[in-house]
Amino acid sequence: MKIYTLDQEQWLPAARDVVFPFFADAANLEVITPPWVGFAILSPLPVEMRPGAIIDYRIRIHGLPMKWRTEITSWVPPNSFVDEQRRGPYRRWVHTHTFTEQDGGTLCRDRVEYAVPGGALVNVLFVGPEVRRIFAYRRDYLAKRFGSPPA
């Protein structure tokens, strides 16, 4: 199984004690996810974020509705957390979020390791560009939300 990686970092001009709680609130996943994904949280809110927490979502992939389940496998506030797909469109999805105080703000890093059914061709033509597009939307939203210019 080929593993693909997306690495992204973004500095936000807000303290980590402001930024981390935003990410720790599962309800905010809906606002940082682009509307074309049709993202909706199915789990009752608020979700108690902790190792073992399960979050169920509904998404659309190329118009097709799909359910997605993730588990929080690491929870180290205010430094990091990891969510891993337990059911959904990917063969593997591990998303590590880290938050570091830097230059009077917070450096947010995302590392996503994923695998797709269909392999390299499916990733090059469909999944890779879509994942990058989703994270670009997220980056722009966070820049507006926390007052920094998009990079």
Backbone as a chain_set.jsonl record, in Angstrom:
{"seq": "MKIYTLDQEQWLPAARDVVFPFFADAANLEVITPPWVGFAILSPLPVEMRPGAIIDYRIRIHGLPMKWRTEITSWVPPNSFVDEQRRGPYRRWVHTHTFTEQDGGTLCRDRVEYAVPGGALVNVLFVGPEVRRIFAYRRDYLAKRFGSPPA", "coords": {"N": [[0.857, -1.175, 0.0], [0.753, 2.07, -1.009], [1.769, 4.983, 0.614], [0.814, 8.292, 0.811], [1.753, 11.693, 1.441], [0.807, 14.73, 2.937], [2.082, 17.762, 3.866], [1.713, 20.635, 5.735], [2.09, 23.953, 6.886], [1.201, 26.733, 8.917], [1.392, 29.957, 10.121], [-0.235, 31.603, 12.688], [-1.439, 34.683, 13.964], [-2.069, 34.531, 16.777], [-2.321, 33.542, 20.175], [-1.336, 30.298, 21.362], [-3.071, 29.326, 23.305], [-5.455, 30.308, 22.443], [-5.728, 29.434, 19.819], [-5.513, 26.567, 19.907], [-7.879, 25.68, 21.383], [-9.839, 26.305, 19.456], [-9.355, 24.406, 17.425], [-9.759, 22.16, 18.95], [-12.445, 21.962, 19.283], [-14.754, 20.049, 17.924], [-16.937, 20.858, 16.393], [-16.032, 22.974, 14.871], [-14.865, 21.825, 12.689], [-16.675, 21.77, 10.611], [-16.747, 24.439, 9.71], [-14.19, 24.892, 8.732], [-14.006, 23.258, 6.608], [-14.48, 22.955, 3.151], [-17.535, 23.975, 1.443], [-18.264, 22.367, -0.775], [-17.643, 19.783, -0.06], [-19.663, 18.847, 1.448], [-19.748, 18.377, 4.175], [-20.726, 17.138, 7.29], [-21.168, 16.817, 10.751], [-22.088, 13.916, 12.395], [-22.049, 12.839, 14.895], [-23.16, 13.38, 18.278], [-22.918, 16.67, 19.567], [-21.388, 18.623, 22.178], [-18.262, 17.039, 21.29], [-16.356, 15.088, 23.396], [-13.11, 15.554, 23.444], [-10.509, 13.301, 23.414], [-8.157, 10.584, 23.833], [-9.348, 7.845, 22.015], [-11.835, 8.915, 21.47], [-14.565, 8.952, 19.267], [-15.614, 10.157, 16.152], [-18.216, 10.715, 13.986], [-19.017, 11.429, 10.605], [-20.635, 12.913, 7.741], [-19.931, 13.03, 4.35], [-19.372, 14.214, 0.964], [-18.14, 12.762, -1.927], [-17.149, 13.598, -4.963], [-19.843, 14.111, -5.415], [-21.072, 11.859, -4.397], [-22.669, 10.578, -1.564], [-21.202, 9.741, 1.577], [-20.225, 7.999, 4.522], [-18.015, 8.784, 7.209], [-15.718, 7.861, 9.633], [-13.756, 8.807, 12.353], [-11.104, 8.363, 14.746], [-9.804, 9.755, 17.676], [-6.557, 9.378, 18.327], [-4.385, 10.277, 19.67], [-3.981, 12.72, 22.137], [-2.846, 15.603, 23.212], [-3.103, 18.222, 24.683], [-1.854, 21.566, 25.047], [-0.528, 20.954, 22.709], [-0.678, 18.987, 20.592], [-2.62, 16.737, 18.502], [-3.985, 13.683, 17.17], [-5.884, 12.358, 14.55], [-7.417, 9.462, 13.246], [-8.633, 7.663, 10.479], [-11.269, 5.383, 10.793], [-13.328, 4.312, 9.395], [-14.225, 4.853, 6.066], [-13.487, 6.796, 3.072], [-10.785, 6.405, 2.462], [-7.931, 4.213, 2.256], [-6.159, 4.476, 4.215], [-5.819, 6.995, 6.653], [-4.217, 9.302, 8.46], [-4.007, 11.95, 10.479], [-2.023, 14.331, 11.76], [-1.918, 16.933, 13.999], [-0.139, 19.741, 15.001], [0.872, 22.259, 17.346], [2.712, 25.066, 17.93], [4.162, 27.522, 19.937], [5.248, 30.516, 18.551], [7.07, 33.361, 17.608], [5.289, 35.209, 18.852], [2.848, 34.212, 18.135], [1.107, 31.361, 16.837], [2.395, 28.472, 15.418], [0.951, 26.337, 13.262], [0.865, 23.03, 12.346], [0.146, 20.589, 9.933], [0.137, 17.212, 9.226], [-0.62, 14.827, 6.999], [-1.032, 11.504, 6.403], [-1.867, 9.314, 3.949], [-3.635, 6.744, 2.147], [-4.961, 5.46, -0.88], [-7.713, 3.755, -2.488], [-7.067, 2.158, -5.558], [-4.616, 3.282, -6.068], [-1.645, 4.94, -7.363], [-2.44, 6.308, -9.78], [-5.112, 7.07, -9.29], [-4.639, 8.705, -7.1], [-3.009, 10.761, -8.235], [-4.704, 11.844, -10.223], [-7.157, 12.418, -8.938], [-7.5, 12.251, -5.958], [-5.176, 13.4, -4.614], [-5.038, 16.13, -5.724], [-7.568, 17.003, -4.779], [-7.383, 16.764, -1.97], [-5.349, 18.649, -1.498], [-6.695, 20.945, -2.371], [-8.8, 21.105, -0.507], [-7.321, 21.565, 1.841], [-6.179, 24.019, 1.152], [-8.421, 25.676, 1.148], [-9.059, 25.52, 3.855], [-6.753, 26.719, 4.934], [-7.054, 29.353, 3.971], [-9.457, 30.046, 5.273], [-8.646, 29.93, 7.991], [-6.704, 31.936, 8.006], [-8.291, 34.218, 7.623], [-9.97, 34.005, 9.857], [-8.23, 34.196, 12.048], [-6.836, 36.457, 11.459], [-4.521, 36.674, 9.801], [-2.488, 37.079, 6.842], [-3.147, 34.992, 4.006], [-0.822, 32.455, 3.098]], "CA": [[0.0, 0.0, 0.0], [1.521, 3.307, -1.136], [1.341, 6.045, 1.518], [1.069, 9.661, 0.34], [1.86, 12.616, 2.571], [0.599, 16.169, 2.779], [2.607, 18.543, 4.978], [1.356, 22.047, 5.61], [2.204, 24.727, 8.113], [0.63, 28.074, 8.836], [1.555, 30.744, 11.33], [-1.403, 32.427, 13.001], [-1.068, 35.705, 14.934], [-2.874, 34.36, 17.988], [-1.669, 32.666, 21.149], [-1.723, 28.885, 21.294], [-4.23, 29.086, 24.179], [-6.635, 30.713, 21.675], [-5.794, 28.611, 18.6], [-5.77, 25.158, 20.185], [-9.299, 25.403, 21.669], [-10.613, 26.344, 18.213], [-9.198, 23.097, 16.783], [-10.241, 21.131, 19.866], [-13.901, 21.928, 19.193], [-15.075, 19.299, 16.699], [-17.92, 21.603, 15.601], [-15.328, 23.861, 13.948], [-14.503, 21.105, 11.461], [-17.612, 22.146, 9.544], [-16.441, 25.759, 9.143], [-12.901, 24.894, 8.023], [-14.119, 22.328, 5.479], [-15.204, 23.649, 2.076], [-18.925, 23.549, 1.28], [-18.454, 21.336, -1.804], [-17.429, 18.466, 0.536], [-20.916, 18.435, 2.076], [-19.321, 17.848, 5.47], [-21.62, 17.328, 8.438], [-20.865, 15.942, 11.875], [-23.24, 13.125, 12.8], [-21.926, 12.566, 16.337], [-23.714, 14.438, 19.129], [-21.963, 17.694, 19.992], [-19.966, 18.654, 21.886], [-17.503, 15.798, 21.386], [-15.286, 15.156, 24.393], [-11.875, 15.171, 22.761], [-9.631, 12.491, 24.261], [-7.825, 9.351, 23.122], [-10.475, 6.929, 21.912], [-13.063, 9.589, 21.03], [-14.995, 8.608, 17.906], [-16.424, 11.201, 15.529], [-18.826, 10.282, 12.729], [-19.327, 12.53, 9.689], [-21.151, 12.626, 6.396], [-19.234, 13.827, 3.337], [-19.663, 13.867, -0.431], [-16.957, 12.64, -2.777], [-17.64, 13.727, -6.345], [-21.295, 14.073, -5.374], [-21.585, 10.638, -3.776], [-22.651, 10.662, -0.107], [-20.418, 8.705, 2.223], [-19.976, 8.198, 5.951], [-16.605, 8.747, 7.583], [-15.537, 7.765, 11.088], [-12.373, 8.954, 12.801], [-10.83, 8.185, 16.162], [-8.697, 10.53, 18.218], [-5.627, 8.368, 18.849], [-3.458, 10.977, 20.553], [-4.559, 13.994, 22.582], [-1.836, 16.202, 24.081], [-3.337, 19.663, 24.666], [-2.227, 22.294, 23.825], [0.561, 20.735, 21.751], [-0.944, 18.171, 19.407], [-3.555, 15.615, 18.53], [-3.982, 12.858, 15.956], [-7.119, 11.643, 14.223], [-7.209, 8.388, 12.269], [-9.857, 7.102, 9.905], [-11.651, 4.013, 11.138], [-14.191, 3.882, 8.283], [-14.378, 5.965, 5.145], [-13.074, 6.672, 1.675], [-9.356, 6.153, 2.292], [-7.422, 2.961, 2.806], [-5.484, 4.928, 5.433], [-5.837, 8.449, 6.88], [-3.689, 9.662, 9.777], [-3.826, 13.409, 10.443], [-1.36, 14.834, 12.96], [-2.004, 18.389, 14.157], [0.743, 20.229, 16.058], [0.736, 23.687, 17.634], [3.928, 25.526, 18.586], [4.252, 28.973, 20.126], [6.346, 31.041, 17.745], [7.014, 34.767, 17.194], [4.1, 35.872, 19.369], [1.644, 33.57, 17.606], [1.103, 29.898, 16.861], [2.686, 27.752, 14.186], [0.089, 25.151, 13.157], [1.351, 22.089, 11.327], [-0.675, 19.428, 9.604], [0.76, 16.141, 8.451], [-1.617, 13.81, 6.671], [-0.544, 10.325, 5.698], [-3.072, 8.666, 3.447], [-3.553, 5.784, 1.048], [-6.232, 5.464, -1.601], [-8.002, 2.629, -3.371], [-6.735, 2.48, -6.943], [-3.201, 3.579, -6.146], [-1.001, 6.179, -7.814], [-3.214, 7.023, -10.801], [-6.257, 7.684, -8.61], [-4.122, 9.809, -6.288], [-2.547, 11.863, -9.099], [-5.809, 12.455, -10.966], [-8.328, 12.81, -8.159], [-7.417, 12.428, -4.51], [-4.144, 14.366, -4.248], [-5.493, 17.501, -5.97], [-8.712, 17.344, -3.93], [-6.89, 16.968, -0.604], [-4.655, 19.949, -1.495], [-7.729, 21.983, -2.504], [-9.482, 21.191, 0.791], [-6.422, 22.211, 2.797], [-6.036, 25.427, 0.745], [-9.621, 26.335, 1.67], [-8.866, 25.579, 5.304], [-5.71, 27.713, 5.171], [-7.655, 30.674, 3.757], [-10.42, 30.293, 6.353], [-7.911, 30.202, 9.227], [-6.068, 33.252, 7.869], [-9.339, 35.217, 7.872], [-10.49, 33.838, 11.225], [-7.245, 34.631, 13.04], [-6.285, 37.742, 11.082], [-3.216, 36.679, 9.132], [-2.628, 36.942, 5.399], [-2.892, 33.636, 3.537], [0.518, 32.302, 2.518]], "C": [[0.905, 1.241, 0.0], [0.92, 4.365, -0.218], [1.755, 7.387, 0.92], [1.052, 10.576, 1.559], [1.575, 14.036, 2.128], [1.147, 16.822, 4.044], [2.261, 19.991, 4.725], [1.606, 22.725, 6.944], [1.701, 26.133, 7.854], [0.824, 28.764, 10.173], [0.322, 31.613, 11.494], [-1.027, 33.413, 14.1], [-1.966, 35.687, 16.177], [-2.152, 33.368, 18.883], [-2.196, 31.236, 21.015], [-2.936, 28.602, 22.179], [-5.534, 29.608, 23.577], [-6.83, 29.765, 20.492], [-6.165, 27.162, 18.919], [-7.236, 24.876, 20.522], [-10.195, 25.461, 20.425], [-10.555, 24.979, 17.528], [-9.755, 21.967, 17.644], [-11.763, 21.007, 19.863], [-14.286, 21.279, 17.862], [-16.077, 20.035, 15.809], [-17.236, 22.52, 14.585], [-14.831, 23.155, 12.689], [-15.424, 21.499, 10.304], [-17.251, 23.48, 8.917], [-15.12, 25.797, 8.406], [-12.884, 23.922, 6.844], [-14.957, 22.988, 4.394], [-16.614, 23.094, 1.853], [-19.118, 22.435, 0.254], [-18.225, 19.925, -1.262], [-18.713, 17.955, 1.197], [-20.698, 17.839, 3.454], [-20.347, 18.153, 6.549], [-21.227, 16.337, 9.52], [-22.154, 15.235, 12.284], [-23.219, 12.813, 14.295], [-22.571, 13.696, 17.128], [-22.606, 15.387, 19.586], [-22.328, 18.18, 21.387], [-19.333, 17.262, 22.036], [-16.433, 15.999, 22.452], [-14.02, 14.632, 23.742], [-10.933, 14.514, 23.77], [-9.214, 11.282, 23.429], [-9.022, 8.4, 23.157], [-11.784, 7.583, 21.499], [-13.331, 9.248, 19.569], [-15.875, 9.738, 17.39], [-16.906, 10.667, 14.183], [-19.238, 11.503, 11.919], [-20.054, 11.981, 8.476], [-20.398, 13.562, 5.475], [-19.763, 13.432, 1.963], [-18.335, 13.823, -1.178], [-17.456, 12.563, -4.207], [-19.15, 13.517, -6.398], [-21.89, 12.86, -4.687], [-21.521, 10.742, -2.258], [-21.916, 9.469, 0.503], [-20.309, 9.027, 3.711], [-18.483, 8.023, 6.216], [-16.544, 8.713, 9.098], [-14.05, 7.932, 11.393], [-12.305, 8.717, 14.305], [-9.676, 9.097, 16.548], [-7.761, 9.519, 18.878], [-4.55, 8.973, 19.731], [-4.066, 12.333, 20.871], [-3.62, 14.581, 23.628], [-2.013, 17.722, 24.068], [-2.265, 20.411, 25.462], [-1.229, 22.084, 22.685], [0.167, 20.004, 20.47], [-2.138, 17.257, 19.626], [-3.508, 14.919, 17.183], [-5.361, 12.261, 15.786], [-6.815, 10.647, 13.12], [-8.557, 7.87, 11.783], [-10.057, 5.679, 10.395], [-12.593, 3.425, 10.088], [-14.329, 5.081, 7.366], [-13.729, 5.716, 3.799], [-11.617, 6.298, 1.454], [-9.0, 4.769, 2.799], [-6.687, 3.245, 4.115], [-5.588, 6.444, 5.477], [-5.388, 8.687, 8.31], [-3.324, 11.134, 9.704], [-3.273, 13.858, 11.785], [-1.389, 16.353, 12.934], [-1.026, 18.771, 15.258], [0.662, 21.75, 16.137], [1.937, 24.114, 18.467], [3.87, 27.038, 18.734], [5.47, 29.475, 19.358], [6.077, 32.494, 17.388], [5.732, 35.478, 17.638], [2.793, 35.31, 18.853], [1.775, 32.061, 17.726], [1.414, 29.346, 15.481], [1.876, 26.463, 14.218], [0.642, 24.279, 12.037], [0.345, 20.96, 11.179], [0.192, 18.451, 8.834], [-0.32, 15.082, 8.248], [-0.919, 12.705, 5.894], [-1.773, 9.56, 5.255], [-2.742, 7.686, 2.337], [-4.935, 5.71, 0.425], [-6.45, 4.161, -2.349], [-7.642, 3.047, -4.801], [-5.313, 2.961, -7.15], [-2.821, 4.916, -6.749], [-1.848, 6.961, -8.811], [-4.41, 7.735, -10.175], [-5.791, 8.865, -7.756], [-3.737, 11.001, -7.154], [-3.723, 12.588, -9.757], [-6.906, 13.039, -10.074], [-8.012, 13.19, -6.709], [-6.389, 13.487, -4.105], [-4.574, 15.803, -4.498], [-6.657, 17.917, -5.064], [-8.287, 17.591, -2.486], [-6.181, 18.322, -0.519], [-5.657, 21.101, -1.582], [-8.486, 22.187, -1.187], [-8.599, 21.904, 1.809], [-6.13, 23.663, 2.426], [-7.233, 26.234, 1.256], [-9.48, 26.551, 3.181], [-7.855, 26.661, 5.672], [-6.274, 29.13, 5.031], [-8.642, 31.022, 4.867], [-9.682, 30.679, 7.637], [-7.221, 31.561, 9.181], [-7.082, 34.356, 8.153], [-9.797, 35.175, 9.329], [-9.534, 34.415, 12.264], [-6.474, 35.888, 12.623], [-4.909, 37.744, 10.464], [-3.413, 36.564, 7.632], [-2.398, 35.5, 4.979], [-1.523, 33.558, 2.894], [0.457, 31.608, 1.184]], "O": [[1.719, 1.426, 0.905], [-0.283, 4.62, -0.258], [2.917, 7.584, 0.566], [0.421, 10.275, 2.573], [2.042, 14.485, 1.081], [0.735, 16.486, 5.154], [2.486, 20.515, 3.634], [1.365, 22.145, 8.003], [1.765, 26.648, 6.738], [0.469, 28.228, 11.222], [-0.112, 32.278, 10.553], [-0.369, 33.034, 15.068], [-2.541, 36.705, 16.562], [-1.46, 32.468, 18.406], [-3.336, 31.005, 20.613], [-3.747, 27.736, 21.852], [-6.606, 29.377, 24.137], [-7.95, 29.345, 20.199], [-7.04, 26.591, 18.269], [-7.798, 23.915, 19.995], [-11.196, 24.749, 20.348], [-11.582, 24.453, 17.1], [-10.176, 20.935, 17.122], [-12.304, 20.036, 20.393], [-14.155, 21.893, 16.804], [-16.065, 19.853, 14.591], [-17.815, 22.811, 13.538], [-14.422, 23.81, 11.73], [-14.992, 21.552, 9.153], [-17.426, 23.654, 7.711], [-14.931, 26.645, 7.534], [-11.868, 23.781, 6.163], [-16.027, 23.525, 4.679], [-16.861, 21.903, 2.047], [-20.042, 21.633, 0.391], [-18.576, 18.954, -1.933], [-18.835, 16.762, 1.473], [-21.39, 16.901, 3.849], [-20.783, 19.294, 6.699], [-20.984, 15.163, 9.242], [-23.183, 15.877, 12.494], [-24.264, 12.553, 14.89], [-22.536, 14.849, 16.698], [-21.508, 14.96, 19.943], [-23.506, 18.147, 21.743], [-19.808, 16.427, 22.806], [-15.686, 16.976, 22.408], [-13.869, 13.431, 23.516], [-10.608, 15.077, 24.815], [-9.852, 10.984, 22.419], [-9.627, 8.185, 24.207], [-12.753, 6.882, 21.204], [-12.42, 9.26, 18.742], [-16.765, 10.218, 18.091], [-16.111, 10.227, 13.353], [-19.741, 12.485, 12.465], [-20.085, 10.776, 8.222], [-20.241, 14.746, 5.774], [-20.498, 12.456, 1.816], [-17.515, 14.735, -1.07], [-18.099, 11.594, -4.609], [-19.671, 12.845, -7.288], [-23.091, 12.83, -4.42], [-20.445, 10.97, -1.704], [-22.001, 8.345, 0.008], [-20.303, 10.194, 4.103], [-17.794, 7.243, 5.559], [-17.252, 9.465, 9.767], [-13.199, 7.29, 10.777], [-13.294, 8.849, 15.027], [-8.686, 9.196, 15.823], [-8.125, 8.881, 19.865], [-3.874, 8.253, 20.465], [-4.598, 13.011, 19.992], [-3.589, 14.133, 24.774], [-1.179, 18.438, 23.513], [-1.814, 19.897, 26.485], [-1.1, 22.932, 21.802], [0.626, 20.361, 19.385], [-2.597, 17.035, 20.747], [-3.056, 15.483, 16.187], [-5.944, 11.728, 16.729], [-6.065, 10.934, 12.187], [-9.488, 7.667, 12.564], [-9.126, 4.874, 10.408], [-12.657, 2.209, 9.907], [-14.529, 6.203, 7.832], [-13.455, 4.575, 3.428], [-11.252, 5.906, 0.345], [-9.68, 4.219, 3.665], [-6.599, 2.391, 4.998], [-5.46, 7.105, 4.447], [-6.083, 8.322, 9.258], [-2.43, 11.52, 8.951], [-3.949, 13.783, 12.811], [-0.943, 16.98, 11.973], [-1.068, 18.19, 16.343], [0.42, 22.433, 15.142], [2.16, 23.601, 19.563], [3.568, 27.752, 17.778], [6.571, 28.941, 19.49], [4.989, 32.831, 16.92], [5.159, 36.259, 16.878], [1.733, 35.879, 19.11], [2.468, 31.552, 18.606], [0.773, 29.712, 14.496], [2.079, 25.608, 15.08], [0.855, 24.746, 10.918], [-0.219, 20.455, 12.15], [0.897, 18.832, 7.899], [-0.856, 14.523, 9.205], [-0.296, 12.949, 4.86], [-2.62, 9.198, 6.071], [-1.707, 7.788, 1.678], [-5.949, 5.874, 1.104], [-5.493, 3.529, -2.796], [-7.896, 4.185, -5.194], [-4.846, 3.042, -8.286], [-3.566, 5.893, -6.663], [-1.956, 8.181, -8.687], [-4.684, 8.889, -10.504], [-6.459, 9.897, -7.693], [-4.099, 12.135, -6.84], [-3.727, 13.816, -9.835], [-7.515, 14.05, -10.425], [-8.239, 14.327, -6.297], [-6.71, 14.384, -3.325], [-4.491, 16.629, -3.589], [-6.719, 19.067, -4.631], [-8.775, 18.524, -1.847], [-6.394, 19.066, 0.438], [-5.476, 22.127, -0.926], [-8.774, 23.321, -0.805], [-9.078, 22.755, 2.558], [-5.857, 24.47, 3.314], [-7.066, 27.352, 1.742], [-9.752, 27.634, 3.697], [-8.072, 27.428, 6.611], [-6.008, 29.997, 5.863], [-8.666, 32.155, 5.347], [-10.054, 31.649, 8.297], [-7.155, 32.261, 10.191], [-6.768, 35.324, 8.846], [-9.985, 36.22, 9.952], [-9.96, 35.042, 13.234], [-5.575, 36.334, 13.335], [-4.186, 38.732, 10.591], [-4.414, 36.002, 7.19], [-1.53, 34.836, 5.545], [-1.102, 34.496, 2.216], [1.491, 31.395, 0.551]]}, "num_chains": 1, "name": "protein.A"}
